[in-house]
Amino acid sequence: MIIETLSMGTLEVREDQVFHFAKGIPGFDEEADFALVALEESPFWVLQSVKERGHSFLLADPFTFYPSYEFELPDDEAEELGIESDVVVRCIVTLKEQVEASTINLLAPIIFNPSGLTGKQIVIHRTSYHTKHSLLQEQLVTDGKDGG
């Protein structure tokens, strides 16, 4: 499938890269199908609408930036997504002009079922996570401890 993007031009994506979001993504309810595109040699992905070239999100693997990140996926959410075993978790990143000011949304991860090609952004309840964690904060702390 060929899709048009604003940031990456024309892309060819495989069918196993296109995920269906039954309820869209909050704020983009009318968009149901998104391609998940890995950015080579980086911990980032782009979630690109297959219909609207201007609708895309930068995603990251939260466990890369916050190794202690954890939450319980509610049974009803897992059932809605048809998750039986495999699950992929990504979080939306907001890039800032100064990279060290960039943030990651740990409160509302996007959950993917790679075998069923379904996805959904969920909100974690009863947690200390929020929408604007520093993207590099935990890595800087960890690096500082290792360096002495």
Residue pairs with C-beta under 8 A, 6 or more apart in sequence:
1 12
1 13
1 14
1 15
1 18
1 35
1 50
2 10
2 11
2 12
2 13
3 10
3 11
3 13
3 35
3 48
3 50
3 53
4 10
4 11
4 53
5 11
5 46
5 48
5 53
5 56
6 53
6 54
6 56
7 46
7 56
8 37
8 46
8 48
11 35
11 37
11 48
13 35
13 37
13 50
15 117
16 114
16 117
17 35
17 36
17 37
18 33
18 34
18 35
18 36
18 50
18 117
19 33
19 34
19 35
19 36
19 112
19 113
19 117
19 118
19 119
20 32
20 33
20 117
20 118
20 119
21 31
21 32
21 33
21 34
21 118
21 119
21 120
21 121
22 32
22 80
22 118
22 120
23 29
23 120
24 30
24 31
24 32
25 31
25 34
25 57
25 110
25 121
26 108
26 121
28 49
28 55
31 49
31 51
31 52
31 55
33 49
33 50
33 51
34 47
34 48
34 49
34 50
34 119
35 47
35 48
35 50
36 45
36 46
36 47
36 59
36 90
36 112
36 119
37 45
37 46
37 47
37 48
38 44
38 45
39 45
39 46
43 60
43 61
43 64
43 65
44 58
44 59
44 60
44 93
45 58
45 59
45 60
45 90
46 56
46 57
46 58
46 59
47 56
47 57
47 59
47 90
47 110
48 55
48 56
49 55
49 56
57 92
58 92
58 93
58 94
58 95
59 90
59 91
59 92
59 93
59 110
60 90
60 91
60 93
60 104
60 135
61 89
61 90
62 69
62 89
62 90
62 91
62 104
62 106
62 109
63 69
63 89
65 104
65 135
65 136
65 138
65 139
66 104
66 106
66 133
66 138
67 138
67 142
68 138
69 106
69 129
71 109
71 124
71 127
71 129
73 83
73 87
73 111
73 122
74 122
77 111
77 120
77 122
78 87
80 120
81 111
81 113
81 116
81 118
81 119
81 120
82 113
82 116
82 118
83 111
83 113
83 116
84 115
85 115
86 113
86 114
86 115
87 111
87 112
87 113
87 114
88 111
88 112
88 113
88 114
89 109
89 110
89 111
89 112
90 109
90 110
90 112
91 104
91 105
91 106
91 108
91 109
91 110
92 104
92 105
92 108
92 110
92 121
93 102
93 103
93 104
93 105
93 135
94 102
94 103
94 104
94 105
94 132
95 102
96 102
96 103
99 135
99 136
100 134
100 136
101 134
102 134
102 135
102 136
103 131
103 132
103 133
103 134
103 135
104 133
104 134
104 135
105 131
105 132
105 133
106 124
106 129
106 130
106 131
106 133
107 123
107 124
107 127
107 129
107 130
107 131
108 121
108 122
108 123
108 124
108 131
109 121
109 122
109 124
110 119
110 120
110 121
110 122
111 119
111 120
111 121
111 122
112 118
112 119
113 119
